[in-house]
Structures are given as C-alpha cells and as structure tokens.
Amino acid sequence: MRHRPPALVDTHSSFRHLTKGHRLQTSSLIGGKWVGSADGTTLAVTNPATDEVIARVQALGAAETRDAVDAAYRAGPRWASTTAAERGTLIARLATLMRRDVERLARLMTLEQGKPLAEARGEIGYAASFLDWAAEEGKRLKGEIIPASAADKRILVLRQPVGVTAIITPWNFPAAMITRKLGPALAAGCTVVIKPAEDTPLSALAIGELACEAGIPDGVINIITGKAAPIGDAMFDDPRVRKLSFTGSTEVGRMLMGKASKNLLRISLELGGHAPFIVFDDADMDRAVDAAVACKFRNAGQTCICANRFYVQAGVYDEFVSRFAVAIEGLRVGDGLSDGVQIGPLINDAAMEKVESHIQNATSLGGRLVVGGKRVRVDGHADRFYAPTLVAEMTPEMLVCREETFGPVAPVAKFNSESEAITRANDSEFGLAAYFFTRDASRLMRVAESLEYGIVGANDAAPSTAQAPFGGVKHSGLGREGGSHAMDEYSEIKYVSWRL
Ligand code: ADP
C-alpha cells in the first residue's frame, strides 16, 4: 500500500470556532490509517450558505481505491468470523459515540450541507438509529434446515456475508445515507469502502473517526474521498468488490448498474422519486396541511421522498391551497446555523438554476404563483436561497409534475374522483414514496394497494424509520434499506446438501 502520512490541513479559523475547536479530519481512512492522496491533490469543501471554503479533503484516485478494497478484503474473513454479538457491540458503540457528539456532528453537517441545525441534529439521531437497529438484528440473521426428500440427506441453508461492499452516497443526508447501509453491512459480516458525495465528505470522515474510537477493527470501514469516476471505476474493475449499495440520482444509478454488471455485483439502488401527495375531501385538514409543509420543505425540498406534486380533491381544493399558502409564508429562510431558520440554502448553483427553470416553465404553462417564486437575499451570504413556493393549477405537461425539482416548490392540482387521483399519482416513471390523506378506512386500504410506490404514507408524511423497509419500484431503485429486509441485501444464501 502507498500510504502517506495524513496531510496537515489548515482549516479556516471561523470553522474551528464553529466546530468547537475539534480538529477536522480531512484525510481518508484506509486500513485503519488516515492517508493522503499519492499526488497531493485535494478537493475544496464549501459552505453552500456562504461560499466559504471550510476545508480541503484528499482527492484519491484509482490506486488508493484499490488499496482501500485491499484493506477491506483482508479484514473480511476475521470480521465475518466474529460473533454477531461482538459485531453488534461495536456497531452500537459507534451509534453511542455519534449521539455523544451530536452537537459537533450537526454543526459540521450544517456547514457543509446547509440544512437547518435542528434538522442536522435530527439526522444524527436518525443515523445512529440505523446502527442500533442493525446491531441487534445481526443476531437474528438465521439460517434454515429444510426437510429433505431422502432419509439420509439434510438440507442446510446458511446466511453468509456478501463480502466487500462499495457504499456510494449523496449529499442530501450526509450521515444517515451512510449508516443506513453501513449498519446492516457490518452486522451481516461485510467490510466496506465508502465513497461519500464530493459536496459533503466531512460528515463521513467524522463518522470514520468515531468508528476508530469505537474499536471497529482496521480495514472493516474504509472511507475514500475524491472525484467520483476514477474511484467508482476502480471499485467496479476490482473483482474483490462483491456488492454495490448506492443512493443518488436515477441517472447515475442506471449508469452504475451498467458498470456493476462487469463483475455481476449484488446491487441495492435507492434512486430518485417524484412523490404524489393526495388530499381527499374527507381528510383531516389540519393534519394534511401540517404534513404537507413538513414533507415538502424539510431539507429545502432536497429529499428523495419529499412530496413533489399535490393533488387535492375539488371540495377542499381552495381551502387547502389557502391554508397551505399561509403556512408556507410563515417559514423562515436563512443560514442553517441561525436560530429558528427552517429553510437553508440550496446545495449549489445548478440546484438554483433547476428550481428557477421549473418555476419559469410552470408559470409559462398556466401555473399560478400563490407564494414565493423568487430568490431570497440573506445578508452577508451567497445568493443561494429560494423562497418556499406554492404554484396552483399544476398540469401534467409541467416539469414540476414530471421531474424532481429538488427544491422548496409545491405544485398543486385539483382532482375530482378517487380513480382519477390514483391514475394521476401513478403517472410517473418513479415509484419511491406516495402520500395520501383520508378518514375513510375502506378508501385508505384501496388507495394504499393501488399506488405503485415502495413506500406509502397513509395520513402520515414521515414514514422513514430504522425498522421499516425503505425503497422504491420502477425507476426509483432496487432493494430495501432498513429493518430486517436490509439484512438480506448484505447476506448471501448458501445451500449445503448433506448426505449422512
Ligand atoms: P446527487 O444528485 O444526490 O448528487 P448523484 O447521483 O449525482 O446524486 O451522486 C450520488 C453519488 O454518486 C455521489 O457520491 C457521487 O459522487 C457518486 N457518483 C457520481 N458519478 C459516479 C461514478 N461515475 N462512479 C461512482 N460514483 C459516482
């Protein structure tokens, strides 16, 4: 291995202040060592709220990626042969350390990602919950004995770790998207190489530091930062990698699925969504409005399961639109580190351009701007804040009705019948999450069964939790994360035919 000593990175002084003096980890983790790139290149990490460069992380390439795979591969047999209880103790310790350091980790996340501090704190707790769940669930990864058709035979089914797992994650949930994969992978006995998003590597490296403190053995978790393509290609070229777990866009997921075919990797893909949010005439309107705000505007709308299009039945359409508009106008936009802020900056300029182009397209096709529809200037900050927006009279031709806006924009359309709502809700290439509100129990079951989505929120807009299977159908992905179903993604079934 070509490890260099950790590069001493001079972090910005205000950043040190904001992270309460904790020295920032900017090197990559390979085989238990903190390493720099062979050629000394780095990537800047910027605060999307201010454009301030807060750190530079190592830009590793193909050679270091192979080193990381090598470390994971060598650590594999020993990790797989420890008991599930021993692995569980270490995984749970990492969760405990994340909760101990919640304040520091949350500030770090807000600095590199932009989300309001309260949401960042919530994400750290949510991220730790996946580790806790997996630490326990690993102990229940049971095999089977199946009755044989010959008296002198026994059929045994063993569950064994898949092997070295490549984990590739996005920037919108810099901690939880890692632990949701890491927990079950480690619990099942796999070792991992994590490539976090270029925009948010610092949260990943901070988790790596805590994993070392927790005593997770060297090589079990490797974290490499750098440009996506050379790292990804080196992962997919290496036959020792046996599994890809990816969260990100459908476009990149499809491309990686192609690359993963080279070595026939097991794959889990959690991709884009376009969630419909349906409000029936008989809905509890207070709950529907509160849920609409929470579901749409969390993380400034940069969430794969956030509501993308609202369908409201004719009898309550006007009431819903006016109450939703009042709630949206009350949301506070600003720097995620400021008290009371509910909507932070968008992640980058491309995100802003996409939001603006969707609004422009919607209004040119007859959409009515009820609230927002413009940038918001925040003193002393980057021009990257967008007002929470409500567009009424959405039609199927509009981009907001077809593509992920990934911003704080709520388009609303009127419908008349239940069957019309279901047809319009299912008219999407995506199938991740869908929401609906009704007080009719028969309708509730009918609609839940008819929606072509992997996750359905029935009178509930916050379905994500560690014990439930999370994932999509159609272009939203393959496989499930969370709960006992997640363990299947990281374990291989071996059948032993035993003749006595
Ligand atoms: P998002 O829209 O959330 O940024 P992307 O799909 O663009 O999602 O990226 C998700 C993750 O996939 C990021 O970590 C990104 O670096 C990574 N990625 C993008 N292209 C590649 C590639 N060619 N090989 C490996 N990883 C990639």
Boltz pocket constraint, residues with backbone or C-beta under 6 A from the ligand:
constraints:
  - pocket:
      binder: B
      contacts: [[A, 168], [A, 169], [A, 170], [A, 171], [A, 172], [A, 195], [A, 196], [A, 197], [A, 198], [A, 226], [A, 228], [A, 229], [A, 231], [A, 232], [A, 233], [A, 247], [A, 248], [A, 249], [A, 250], [A, 252], [A, 253], [A, 256]]
      max_distance: 6.0
